[in-house]
Amino acid sequence: MRLKDIILDEGITYDPEYNKLVDKLKDRGGVYKGSGDYGSVYFLKGKAYKVTTDQDELDHAEVIEGKKTNNFVYIYEVKRVNDKLGIIVMEILSELDDPANEITDEYIEDLKKEAAKFGIDPEELDVRDSNFMKHPRTGKVKHIDV
């Protein structure tokens, strides 16, 4: 979901349910790794748990949940609380060494084609350097903000 859509259509609201999800992850030993526009990521038991308020991302994650893809992070599970709140459980990836050289135009084109193949509107993908990481074993670039 793009910022203009939130400002124009939804407004930004406080959701105590979001904090409850974060607190549960922390209570279970989740280690905070970072935040983005719509949520936070915690590592727990060898997986990344992304608490998000982005409805589009939750929708897209449900589409690719459990599927091996070429360009997206592997999604183990989507735990949806409501339309705009949930947890996406995904594999842990590594930082890119050199995003300018690793995120090529060809890769972006392949990413968009794969998204369309799954019925995800490629224009809804948040394509920016911070949303790409690499698989630690293969070195393959993966999009983490579905």
GIFENNOR-V623640 format. One line per field, one symbol per residue. ss: DSSP state (H for helix, E for strand, - for the rest). phi: phi as a letter, one per 20 degrees, with the letter a starting at -180 (. if undefined). Layout:
ss=???
phi=???
This chain:
ss=--HHHHHHHH-----HHHHHHHHHHHH---EEEEE---EEEEEE--EEEEEE--HHHHHHHHHH-------E--EEEEEEEE--EEEEEE---E----HHHH--HHHHHHHHHHHHH----HHH----HHHEEE------EEE---
phi=.egffffeddmececffgfffffffffeofdfdqccfcrcdceblmceddecdeffffgffffdgmdececdgfdfaddeebgdbacdecfeddfffbgfeeeeffffffgfffgfgenefgfefeebgfdcccffeemffceddf
